[in-house]
Amino acid sequence: MTEQSLPVIEIAPTSGWRALDLREIWQYRELLQILTWRDIKVRYRQTLLGVIWVVAQPLLTMIIFTLLFNRVAKISADHGLPYSLFVMAALVPWTFFSTGVTGSGNSLIGSAHLISKVYFPRMIIPASSVLAGLVDMAVTLGLVLAMYVWYAVPLSWSLLIVPLPIVVTAVLAFGFGLWFSALNVEYRDVRVVIPFLLQMWMYATPVVYPLKALPQKFHWIVFVNPVTGVVDAFRACLLGEPLPWARLAYSAAVGIVVMITGAFYFRRVERLFADVL
């Protein structure tokens, strides 16, 4: 067979609704597991304290917030709850969200050696960064339960509903991660914008303050924020409060829209990844 008669196979992103080819991602599920485990190991490789950082980071953040906002600014939690527990219950989903967005947003740049050598669904890379954060969340959740014992706060049956806001948080993180990762390939200053944006985003989310501490005229900022729903729902599940179903449904709807639009944009520019990286 001559060189001219050899078949030419072009691998290109699909268009239309076929761009969301979930069957292809399922076929590469083992690769997703491998990349997720790689992200977990890389995160703590050559670190002095290793997995202790999983607990130390939210714990130190909670202590700083307690000193600044509770002791100095005199902000108190709802329903007479300990302020430290109030903040820690919100830091669990927020840390998962921010870590997932940051990791997935920079994931394509960090995996350039894979993208330029072999074909596989590129959406697996940001997805693995989000899934890797579930390990950290599980450890941090254990810290929250330890604080329950410390403050003698009774557990509630609503803890069984915790997986629901976790899933919604993962959808939000993956959706925004798809947008940021695709934009980061073409515009490298996106990696600088992500930490700054997340820092501002956290203060627009009721993590360190209850809604009652915010002036009425600024409430719309909190309600428009899709992360507010998952933080409030997660906190309600942990603290035995009524679930804010309307805000959680809004967060889920925004997460689905962001994920679908992000997937379409990701697939549209995917053909340029190997050349740009």
Residue, then its C-alpha position, 0 to 999 in steps of 0.5 A: m500500500t502506497e503512502q498516498s493510499l493510506p487512510v487519513i483519520e481526522i479526530a475533531p470535536t463533534s458539533g451540536w448536541r453531539a458535543l456532549d458525548l457522555r458515552e465517550i467520557w464513560q468509555y474513558r472512565e478508567l482514565l478519569q480514575i487514573l487522572t483523579w488519583r494522580d491529582i490527589k498524589v501530586r497535590y501532596r507530593q514533596t510537602l512537609l506536612g502532607v495530608i495534614w494540610v487538608v485539615a490545617q488549611p480550613l482550620l487555620t482559616m476558621i480561626i482567623f475568621t473567628l478572631l476577625f469577624n466574631r471577636v473584633a467585628k462582633i458578628s455572631a452566628d444564627h440561632g445561638l450556634p458557636y461561630s466557629l462551627f457556623v463558619m466551618a460548616a460553610l468552609v467545607p463546601w466553599t473550599f471544595f468549590s474554590t479548589g475545584v474551580t482553581g484546579s480545573g481552571n489550570s488543569l489543561i496547562g498542567s496536562a499539556h504533555l498528555i494533550s499534545k501526544v494522545y487523544f482522549p476526551r479533554m473534559i476528563i482533565p478538569a473533571s478529575s481536578v473536581l473529583a480529587g477535591l472530594v477527598d479533601m472534603a471528606v477529611t474536612l467533614g470529619l473535622v466538622l463532626a469532631m467540632y460537633v463533639w467539642y461543642a456538644v451540638p446534637l447531630s440531626w437526621s438532615l445529615l443524610i441529605v448532605p450528598l445533595p448539596i455536594v453534588v450541586t457544588a461539584v456541578l457548579a465547580f465543574g461548569f465554571g472549571l470548563w469555562f476557565s480551563a478553556l479560556n486559560v489555554e488561549y488567555r494565560d492571564v486567566r490563571v491570575v484572575i481566578p484566585f482574585l475572582l474567588q477571593m471576591w466571590m467568597y465575601a459575596t457568599p455568606v461564609v463568615y456572616p449570616l444574612k442578617a448581618l448584611p444590609q438589606k440593600f446588598h441582599w440581592i448580591v447574595f441571592v444572585n450568587p449561585v454558591t449561596g444556595v449550596v453553602d446555606a444548604f450544606r450548613a442547614c444539613l450539618l446544623g439541623e436547620p430547615l433546608p433552603w430548597a428554593r436557593l438550592a434549586y436555583s444553584a442547581a439550575v445555574g450549575i446545569v446551565v453553566m456546565i452545559t454552556g461550558a461544555f459546548y464552548f470547551r468542545r468548540v475550542e478543543r481542536l486548538f488545545a494541542d496547537v496552543l499548548 
